[in-house]
């Protein structure tokens, strides 16, 4: 039994299934793919072996899932791990019982592939708006094409999001809390060359909804009205399952 249908879990299933081991995947979400699928569906991921030109998170997930299905891997979606118990039954190895919120499964081995970088760090001042126009992933192109977008964060993910938006005819304001950016210098140079504006030593001090826009006040005295905000300020480790 493999816990998690992200890239690591799907890769594990290809290893086990192609060696003749009956393999079942338990996935808490209602579809496979993990972070690449949910956080970077349109982003070209360039550090995946075998794809020198990069591959989007959505395509990577779809391809790997199709491989697993073709290898006769079984899946249980929208099902969450509760615990893993030892049993007294022996079939070559002592069997374990994988207990979920819906059922339980006996297996010889359990592989935990449910991820450590599990969920994005939130920004309370924007969360209070309860708006679908606040994104914690890179939005799909049709959500922002040709629009002015505010991005919060100065790491590689924020710069990559800025380059995607600028490359599709959008405008970008990048808000960075520190004096310098933590992301790659070459990516920052490309953002600036493409017309992106960078506000360093700056934070969001206020935010409100106006019609179908978000009006944001910055600590440097600037006020921006944008159709959407993308927050890329890192991830929090979801360690509860391992603990």
Buried (B, 14 or more C-beta within 10 A) or exposed (E): BBBBBBBBBBBBBBEBBEEEEEBBBBBBBEBBBBBBBBBBBBBBBEEBEEBEEEBBBBBBBBEBBEBBBEBEBBBBEEBBBEEBEEEEEEEEEEBBBBBBEEEEBEBBEBBBBBBEEBBBEEBEBBEEBEBEBBBBBBBEBEBBEEBBBBBBBBBBBBBBBBBBBBEBEBBBBBBBBEEEBEBEEEBBEBBEEBEBBBBBEBBBEEBEEEEEBBBBBBBEEEEBEBBBBBBBBEBEEEEEBEE
